[in-house]
């Protein structure tokens, strides 16, 4: 597939956006109903594991997905991730014990370990460097739209039909994502492609697991995504405490706000640099978390959702673009995988600690958001301590040389 011109995007790009929308809608469709479902199974004290187990296997699979994206191809990696969502959606109705449910969450995490890694590498292949931030903003918008519609649709289906119908809808949306991916043309150069073999799953931990060039965005990702894991864990209960009619309402306000700013955030980072935009985004996230920690009423709670969404909309596409800027073309899949490992670590730890601190006691909700606020403020301090060197857009495979130390990249 030919690269898009600086002012246009290919049909392949828009199909990838559609695939991303369907994929994110598929597994986010379940989120508002899973905490209560786990409580009915007798595992209410394990709510933090709903997100944590999901992100654990996502993080573990990232090095493998990054290597396979750079060797076997972008599309096979994406298809595998989406198929995991299909299988899990069909099996959830049969997971009727706490152990089987948590085991399925562990398996489900492999989906996000593969699909987004292949997607980001695919988009980086077909979009010129000077449009990268904007492209990541557009891609993020479609993913965020899926994240907004998914929880709302999941609650609607569960209330008007049944929980099992909701699970099957999740599987159906993932299957549609697979079908869209099947219409795309592989972008990994033919000279780099290899047939899959189990030998490819053997990793050189020094060269193939973490990409040193992307240390800075990875650290910021951990600190800024910790709150997301915490929010996903406690927001359904906080919504219930405040008397909201739908547990999915927070996600709609949050995601619509993120959608509005994602495209603008991408363009801003292309113009003003990744680090300056990330400083502002972390500051906005901090304000949103402060509102959620205080939240004496529904209006303040939903205002917190909007501000938190604006911060996320500024943050996510800029982190993706910064990661790709710092990655060598032939290691782009691994660079993206490293950033996603950081993302899963941040979300997973945030979810675990949120579940432990909250412990089904509404009075502890401010402490959950307070800890998240500390993480984001730490990110602000770190971003203020480093200098934005601008996007790296001229590196070629032949220029790679020895791997630099992380502090040299920063």
C-alpha positions, -999 to 999 in steps of 0.1 A, spaced: 0 0 0 15 33 -10 21 60 17 -4 87 19 4 122 6 11 149 32 -24 162 28 -45 131 24 -51 97 40 -55 65 21 -86 43 22 -65 18 42 -61 45 69 -98 50 72 -105 13 72 -80 10 101 -98 37 119 -131 17 115 -114 -15 127 -101 4 157 -136 17 165 -151 -18 164 -122 -33 185 -124 -8 213 -162 -9 214 -160 -47 217 -141 -50 250 -152 -16 265 -188 -27 260 -183 -50 290 -167 -26 315 -197 -10 333 -214 -44 340 -184 -65 350 -179 -53 386 -215 -60 395 -214 -93 376 -183 -104 396 -200 -94 428 -230 -117 419 -205 -145 413 -192 -140 448 -160 -122 440 -168 -85 449 -134 -82 467 -116 -89 434 -129 -60 414 -94 -46 410 -85 -78 392 -110 -71 364 -87 -45 349 -54 -57 364 -55 -93 350 -65 -79 316 -36 -56 315 -11 -82 329 -14 -104 298 -15 -74 275 18 -63 289 33 -98 288 23 -102 251 36 -68 240 72 -79 233 60 -108 213 35 -87 193 61 -61 186 86 -87 173 59 -104 152 47 -71 138 83 -64 126 88 -99 112 55 -117 102 35 -85 95 12 -59 109 -21 -75 98 -16 -110 113 -8 -94 146 -40 -73 145 -62 -102 134 -49 -124 162 -57 -97 188 -92 -93 175 -99 -130 173 -91 -133 211 -120 -108 217 -143 -129 196 -135 -161 215 -137 -144 249 -171 -128 241 -185 -162 233 -171 -179 264 -180 -153 291 -216 -167 295 -200 -200 305 -176 -186 330 -199 -190 361 -173 -191 389 -150 -164 402 -119 -185 391 -131 -191 356 -142 -155 352 -108 -141 363 -90 -167 341 -110 -154 311 -101 -118 319 -65 -130 319 -69 -145 284 -89 -115 272 -59 -92 278 -40 -108 250 -63 -89 226 -50 -55 235 -15 -69 236 -17 -76 199 -42 -55 180 -31 -19 190 6 -27 185 -1 -38 149 -24 -9 143 1 18 154 28 3 133 5 0 103 -6 36 105 31 48 110 39 29 78 13 47 56 13 83 71 42 108 65 61 119 95 49 155 93 13 143 96 20 117 123 6 135 153 -26 144 134 -30 108 122 -26 94 157 -52 120 168 -76 107 141 -69 71 150 -74 79 187 -107 97 179 -122 65 164 -109 43 192 -123 68 217 -156 68 200 -157 30 204 -148 35 241 -177 59 245 -203 39 226 -192 6 240 -200 11 277 -233 29 269 -243 1 245 -233 -26 269 -254 -12 297 -284 -7 273 -282 -43 260 -278 -57 295 -308 -38 309 -331 -45 280 -320 -80 270 -295 -99 291 -259 -100 302 -253 -129 279 -266 -109 249 -241 -82 259 -213 -107 257 -224 -119 223 -226 -84 210 -190 -79 222 -179 -109 202 -199 -97 171 -182 -63 171 -148 -79 174 -156 -102 144 -165 -72 123 -131 -57 132 -115 -89 119 -134 -87 86 -123 -51 81 -87 -60 87 -90 -88 60 -96 -61 34 -63 -43 41 -29 -48 23 2 -56 44 26 -27 49 56 -45 62 82 -46 34 84 -80 17 121 -81 24 115 -80 61 87 -106 62 92 -141 75 69 -171 78 57 -176 114 76 -202 134 77 -209 171 113 -198 170 101 -162 166 86 -164 200 121 -168 215 131 -133 226 165 -117 231 156 -98 263 183 -72 257 173 -64 221 137 -74 216 117 -67 247 122 -31 256 133 -3 232 157 20 251 150 49 227 115 53 240 123 54 277 110 90 282 75 85 267 72 51 284 78 66 318 53 94 312 28 67 300 31 48 332 25 79 354 -4 93 333 -21 59 327 -21 49 363 -52 71 369 -70 55 340 -67 20 356 -79 34 389 -109 52 372 -120 22 353 -121 2 386 -140 26 408 -162 47 385 -191 22 382 -193 22 420 -189 60 423 -216 65 397 -239 42 418 -231 61 450 -240 95 434 -273 80 420 -265 82 383 -292 65 362 -266 48 340 -231 35 349 -221 43 314 -228 80 316 -193 89 329 -177 72 300 -198 91 275 -189 125 290 -153 115 293 -149 101 258 -168 129 240 -145 154 256 -115 133 246 -128 131 210 -132 168 207 -96 175 215 -77 145 200 -74 159 165 -64 193 179 -39 177 202 -22 158 173 -18 190 153 -6 209 183 22 184 190 32 185 153 36 223 156 48 230 191 65 197 201 55 166 220 69 176 254 52 210 257 18 195 248 24 166 273 31 192 301 -2 208 295 -21 175 292 -7 162 325 -18 195 342 -53 191 328 -54 155 340 -45 167 375 -74 191 376 -98 164 364 -86 140 392 -90 167 418 -126 172 407 -133 135 409 -117 132 444 -140 160 456 -172 153 436 -199 161 461 -226 160 434 -234 146 399 -226 179 381 -191 181 396 -186 144 389 -195 148 353 -174 179 350 -145 159 363 -152 133 336 -150 161 309 -118 176 322 -102 142 326 -113 134 291 -97 166 278 -64 157 295 -65 122 280 -73 136 246 -43 158 247 -21 131 262 -26 99 242 -20 108 205 10 129 216 26 99 235 21 77 205 36 102 181 66 108 204 72 71 207 72 67 169 95 97 165 121 81 187 118 46 171 140 35 142 119 23 113 131 -13 115 123 -14 152 91 6 151 69 -24 162 91 -29 192 92 7 201 54 9 200 52 -24 220 75 -9 247 51 21 250 21 -2 253 39 -23 279 43 9 299 6 16 293 -5 -18 306 18 -15 336 3 19 345 -33 8 341 -27 -26 358 -10 -11 389 -36 16 390 -65 -9 389 -49 -32 416 -42 -4 440 -76 12 434 -94 -20 442 -73 -25 473 -77 10 486 -114 12 477 -124 -22 492 -161 -15 484 -161 14 509 -174 46 492 -157 68 518 -123 57 504 -130 70 468 -111 103 474 -80 84 484 -80 65 451 -82 97 430 -57 114 454 -31 87 447 -37 91 409 -32 128 413 2 122 429 13 101 399 2 128 374 20 156 393 51 134 392 48 133 355 45 171 353 77 174 373 95 149 351 83 167 319 95 200 332 129 186 338 136 174 303 141 193 270 120 187 239 145 177 212 118 177 185 105 148 165 131 124 150 119 120 114 151 114 95 165 82 109 170 54 84 178 18 91 214 23 80 218 51 105 208 30 135 243 22 149 246 12 185 216 16 208 218 48 228 214 50 265 179 62 275 193 95 289 209 103 255 175 100 238 158 122 264 
